[in-house]
Amino acid sequence: MTKSDTLNLKKDTLGITITTVAQTLQNSTGIIDGMLGSMSDRNFGITYGSFYAQCALLVASPSFGANPIVDSIVLSLAFDLPYGPCTKPVNISVYELNQDMLATSTYYTSSSFQVKTPPIGYLRNYIPNLADSTYVYAEGGYEAPQLRINLTKAFGYKLLNADSTILSNDSAFLSYFKGIYVTTSGPVGNGMMLCNLSSSLSKITVFYRTSDSGDSIENPFNFPIAGITVNHFDNSYNGTPVNSALQNPNTNNQKVFLQGGCGTEAKILINLDSLPKNIGINKAELILAESQPDSQYTVPISLSLLRIDDAGIGQNVDDVSSSNFGGYLQADTVGGVVVNRYHFNISLYMQKLVQGIYNNKGLYLAIPSPNSTPARVVLANPPVANKTYRTYLTVTYTKL
C-alpha cells in the first residue's frame, strides 16, 4: 500500500516473510561469563548450560614445603546477574578435563571435551544465594556472592605434589592439569547462574599445612581461572512449538522464536516488488512485536540484525553504526493496546538493496551475544489484518 504526503514523499509497507531457523555455529572461545544451570519452558523446551575452563599458575615454581598436608581444596566462582529466578535446586558436578584445549583452535557452543571420572567435586540440591555476600572463613571476612564447591583432597594432592618441572611454567602445568568442566544434572532448574570467570574470586584454592615445620596454620595457594574458557549448551525441543517451527521452515508461522545458546534465530525475507527501481530511501523501519510477556524469563532489551551475504553468512547491516539504528525494546500503544516492540532503522541497508549493491538474500534476527546467554523471546507474526501485533517494514522514499 503506497501513499503520498505533502513533501512528495511516498510510503510503502512492504511484505515480509519471517521464519524460525536453527542458529548457525557460535564461537564460544574466550567467554567471560560461564553458563551454569538448566531451565524449561513450554516454548523452548529444556536447556542445559555448562562450561569448560583452564586454570593457571599464579607464580612459577611455587614451593609447598616437604610433604604438604591438604586441609581442603575449593573451587570458587563469582556470580554475575543470573538469567531466570534460579530458585529450583540443581545438582552441580566438577570434572577434571582429560583433553587439551588448544589456543590455536576455535571452539563453539556445541563443542565438548573428554573428562576424567568420577567428578572431583559436587553439590546436591543447590540453590544459589545471588544477592548476599559470602563469609569465607579461610579468608577472614565477607566476599561478593559466589559459588563454592569443595573438591577432593586427592585432587589437591595432585596439584601440590606435582613435579617441579610441571610447576615451572603454565605450558607444562596445562599438560598436567588441563582444566575443569562444571555442569548440572538431575532435576531441571529454572534459570542459569552466570559465573564471572574473569573475576579474581574465580579460582581453585588449596589450603595446606607443611609437615616439615609442624606448622598448624593453613596456607592458601590459588590457581586462578585463566586461559581458554568455553560455554556449552544443550537444547531439547521435543514436543515444543520451536520444534514445529523448525520442522516447517518454509511456513510464515504466526510466532517466531529467538533463543541464545546456539538455539534459534529468525530469517527475514523482504518483498521488493512494490517499490520503484530508481528511488532514494528516506527511512526504512522494521518493527517486530513481542507475542506475550514472560513472567519467568525476561526478554532481551535489544536484538541483533544482520544482512545475509551471498554465502549465507550474517554480516553487520550498514546502519548498525548509526545512532538511530535502534533494535531496542520499547512499549508502544497500538490501537489502545500497549505492545512491546523492537524497532530497527535500516535505511542505508535498504538503499543498497534497491540499488542492487546487495542481493536480496534476507536478514538474520538473533539474540545478542548468543554464546553467553540463554535469553529467549517469542515474536508475534499474525496475519496482516492484525494491525496490533503484526510484523512489518515501512519504507519512506523519494523518486529520483
FIZABA-940624 format. One record per residue (C-alpha): x, y, z. Coordinates in steps of 0.5 Angstrom, whole numbers, padded with zeros to 4 digits, always signed. Layout:
<nodes>
XYZ ...
</nodes>
This chain:
<nodes>
+0000+0000+0000 +0003+0007-0002 +0001+0014-0001 +0004+0021-0002 +0005+0026+0003 +0005+0034+0003 +0013+0034+0002 +0012+0029-0004 +0015+0023+0000 +0012+0016-0001 +0011+0011+0004 +0010+0004+0003 +0009-0002+0007 +0013-0008+0005 +0011-0015+0005 +0016-0019+0009 +0017-0027+0011 +0020-0029+0017 +0021-0036+0020 +0025-0039+0025 +0031-0043+0024 +0037-0046+0028 +0042-0042+0029 +0049-0042+0026 +0055-0044+0030 +0057-0039+0035 +0064-0038+0037 +0065-0039+0045 +0072-0039+0046 +0074-0034+0051 +0068-0032+0054 +0067-0028+0061 +0061-0031+0064 +0061-0038+0065 +0054-0041+0064 +0051-0046+0069 +0044-0049+0070 +0038-0051+0067 +0031-0049+0065 +0025-0051+0062 +0019-0047+0059 +0013-0049+0054 +0016-0046+0048 +0023-0047+0048 +0024-0054+0052 +0030-0056+0056 +0036-0052+0056 +0043-0054+0060 +0049-0049+0061 +0056-0051+0063 +0063-0049+0062 +0070-0051+0061 +0076-0047+0064 +0083-0047+0064 +0087-0045+0071 +0094-0042+0071 +0100-0042+0076 +0100-0035+0080 +0107-0036+0081 +0112-0040+0077 +0116-0046+0081 +0112-0045+0088 +0115-0048+0094 +0110-0052+0098 +0115-0055+0103 +0116-0062+0104 +0110-0067+0105 +0105-0062+0105 +0098-0064+0108 +0092-0062+0105 +0087-0059+0109 +0082-0057+0104 +0081-0055+0097 +0076-0050+0094 +0073-0048+0087 +0070-0041+0088 +0066-0038+0082 +0064-0031+0083 +0057-0029+0081 +0054-0024+0076 +0047-0023+0075 +0043-0029+0073 +0038-0031+0068 +0032-0033+0071 +0029-0034+0078 +0034-0040+0080 +0030-0042+0086 +0030-0049+0084 +0035-0054+0087 +0040-0057+0082 +0046-0062+0082 +0053-0059+0080 +0059-0063+0079 +0066-0061+0077 +0070-0066+0073 +0078-0065+0071 +0079-0065+0064 +0082-0071+0060 +0083-0067+0053 +0087-0061+0052 +0084-0054+0050 +0089-0051+0045 +0090-0044+0044 +0090-0045+0036 +0083-0048+0036 +0076-0044+0035 +0071-0048+0040 +0064-0047+0039 +0057-0047+0044 +0057-0055+0042 +0064-0056+0043 +0065-0062+0048 +0072-0065+0051 +0073-0071+0055 +0073-0071+0062 +0076-0076+0068 +0071-0080+0072 +0069-0079+0078 +0068-0072+0079 +0073-0068+0083 +0067-0064+0087 +0060-0064+0087 +0054-0060+0090 +0047-0063+0091 +0040-0060+0091 +0044-0053+0091 +0040-0046+0090 +0045-0040+0090 +0044-0034+0094 +0046-0029+0089 +0045-0023+0093 +0048-0024+0100 +0056-0023+0101 +0059-0030+0103 +0063-0031+0109 +0070-0034+0107 +0073-0037+0114 +0080-0038+0111 +0080-0031+0108 +0078-0028+0115 +0072-0024+0112 +0066-0023+0107 +0067-0023+0100 +0062-0022+0094 +0057-0027+0092 +0060-0033+0090 +0059-0041+0089 +0064-0045+0093 +0065-0053+0092 +0069-0057+0096 +0074-0061+0091 +0077-0068+0093 +0083-0068+0097 +0086-0073+0093 +0086-0067+0087 +0089-0063+0092 +0095-0067+0093 +0096-0068+0085 +0097-0061+0085 +0101-0060+0091 +0106-0066+0090 +0107-0064+0082 +0114-0065+0080 +0118-0058+0080 +0118-0059+0072 +0111-0059+0072 +0110-0053+0076 +0116-0049+0073 +0111-0045+0067 +0104-0045+0065 +0105-0049+0059 +0108-0055+0063 +0102-0054+0068 +0097-0055+0063 +0099-0061+0060 +0099-0064+0067 +0092-0061+0069 +0088-0059+0063 +0082-0055+0066 +0076-0056+0069 +0069-0058+0067 +0063-0055+0071 +0056-0058+0070 +0049-0059+0072 +0045-0065+0073 +0039-0068+0076 +0032-0064+0077 +0031-0059+0072 +0032-0052+0075 +0029-0045+0073 +0035-0041+0071 +0042-0040+0069 +0048-0038+0074 +0053-0033+0070 +0060-0035+0073 +0065-0029+0072 +0071-0033+0070 +0075-0026+0070 +0074-0025+0077 +0080-0025+0082 +0075-0029+0086 +0074-0035+0081 +0080-0040+0082 +0082-0046+0086 +0085-0045+0092 +0089-0051+0096 +0089-0050+0104 +0095-0054+0106 +0100-0054+0112 +0107-0056+0112 +0109-0062+0116 +0117-0061+0116 +0116-0055+0121 +0110-0057+0125 +0106-0051+0122 +0099-0052+0124 +0097-0045+0120 +0093-0046+0114 +0097-0044+0108 +0092-0042+0102 +0095-0042+0095 +0091-0040+0089 +0090-0043+0082 +0086-0037+0078 +0082-0039+0072 +0085-0036+0066 +0087-0038+0059 +0081-0042+0055 +0074-0041+0057 +0068-0045+0053 +0061-0045+0054 +0057-0051+0052 +0049-0051+0051 +0045-0057+0050 +0038-0055+0048 +0032-0060+0047 +0026-0058+0043 +0022-0065+0043 +0014-0063+0043 +0015-0056+0043 +0013-0050+0039 +0020-0049+0037 +0021-0056+0034 +0014-0055+0030 +0017-0048+0027 +0024-0052+0025 +0020-0057+0022 +0016-0052+0018 +0022-0048+0015 +0018-0045+0009 +0012-0043+0013 +0011-0036+0015 +0009-0038+0022 +0005-0034+0027 +0010-0034+0032 +0018-0033+0031 +0023-0036+0037 +0029-0033+0038 +0034-0036+0043 +0041-0035+0046 +0046-0041+0047 +0046-0043+0040 +0039-0044+0040 +0034-0041+0034 +0034-0034+0030 +0030-0031+0025 +0031-0031+0018 +0027-0025+0015 +0026-0024+0007 +0023-0018+0004 +0019-0017-0002 +0021-0011-0006 +0016-0012-0012 +0012-0006-0010 +0018-0001-0010 +0020+0003-0016 +0027+0002-0018 +0030+0009-0018 +0029+0012-0011 +0032+0015-0005 +0031+0012+0002 +0029+0017+0007 +0027+0012+0012 +0026+0004+0013 +0023+0002+0019 +0023-0005+0021 +0018-0007+0027 +0017-0013+0031 +0013-0014+0037 +0013-0019+0043 +0008-0024+0043 +0007-0025+0050 +0011-0022+0056 +0014-0028+0060 +0014-0027+0068 +0019-0032+0069 +0025-0031+0064 +0026-0024+0062 +0027-0022+0054 +0033-0018+0052 +0033-0011+0052 +0036-0011+0045 +0036-0016+0039 +0042-0016+0033 +0040-0015+0026 +0045-0018+0021 +0044-0018+0013 +0046-0025+0010 +0051-0024+0004 +0052-0029-0002 +0055-0034+0002 +0049-0034+0007 +0054-0031+0013 +0051-0026+0017 +0054-0019+0016 +0053-0012+0020 +0048-0008+0017 +0051-0001+0014 +0046+0002+0019 +0049-0001+0026 +0054+0004+0027 +0048+0010+0026 +0046+0013+0033 +0039+0012+0030 +0039+0004+0029 +0035+0002+0034 +0034-0005+0036 +0032-0004+0043 +0025-0006+0046 +0020+0000+0047 +0013+0000+0050 +0008+0003+0044 +0001+0004+0045 -0002+0001+0038 -0010+0001+0038 -0011+0003+0045 -0006-0003+0047 +0001-0003+0050 +0005-0007+0046 +0013-0009+0047 +0016-0008+0040 +0023-0008+0037 +0025-0002+0032 +0030-0002+0027 +0032+0004+0022 +0035+0000+0016 +0035+0006+0011 +0042+0005+0009 +0042-0002+0008 +0035-0001+0004 +0038+0004+0000 +0044-0001-0002 +0039-0007-0003 +0034-0003-0008 +0040+0000-0012 +0043-0008-0013 +0049-0007-0009 +0047-0012-0004 +0043-0018-0007 +0036-0019-0003 +0038-0025+0001 +0035-0023+0007 +0036-0021+0014 +0038-0025+0021 +0035-0023+0027 +0038-0026+0033 +0039-0025+0041 +0046-0021+0042 +0052-0025+0045 +0048-0032+0044 +0055-0035+0046 +0054-0032+0053 +0046-0032+0055 +0040-0037+0054 +0036-0031+0054 +0030-0032+0049 +0024-0028+0046 +0017-0030+0042 +0016-0025+0037 +0009-0025+0034 +0008-0025+0027 +0000-0025+0026 -0004-0024+0019 -0003-0017+0016 -0010-0016+0019 -0008-0016+0026 -0005-0009+0026 -0004-0009+0033 +0002-0015+0033 +0004-0015+0026 +0011-0015+0024 +0012-0010+0018 +0017-0006+0014 +0015+0001+0013 +0019+0005+0007 +0019+0012+0006 +0022+0014+0000 +0023+0020-0006 +0023+0018-0013 +0029+0020-0017 
</nodes>
